[in-house]
């Protein structure tokens, strides 16, 4: 029994050493995975910040574009009024010219 106990003790020590090596390998894998996850998270956060920056820039451009369109609409209304006045002046001028020709 003494020989069997020594053999059992040796097997248990070998098993313990093997489990400790596996545990160390798993801890190393976990540390590597955690580091990689941290790198991915950092990269994702940076890209998300870039995306928000682009969105903010687009919002500013959209607002400027809306202002430009509004200004163009105002100018277009003003030009329409000016064109109407020119048409009225032209009709009056032509009418006056016709009136002078019919008098002579």
Number of C-alpha atoms within 10 A of each C-alpha: 6 7 8 9 10 11 12 12 12 12 12 12 12 12 12 12 12 12 12 12 12 12 12 12 12 12 12 12 12 12 12 12 12 12 12 12 12 12 12 12 12 12 12 12 12 12 12 12 12 12 12 12 12 12 12 12 12 12 12 12 12 12 12 12 12 12 12 12 12 12 12 12 12 12 12 12 12 12 12 12 12 12 12 12 12 12 12 12 12 12 12 12 12 12 12 12 11 11 11 10 9 8 6 5
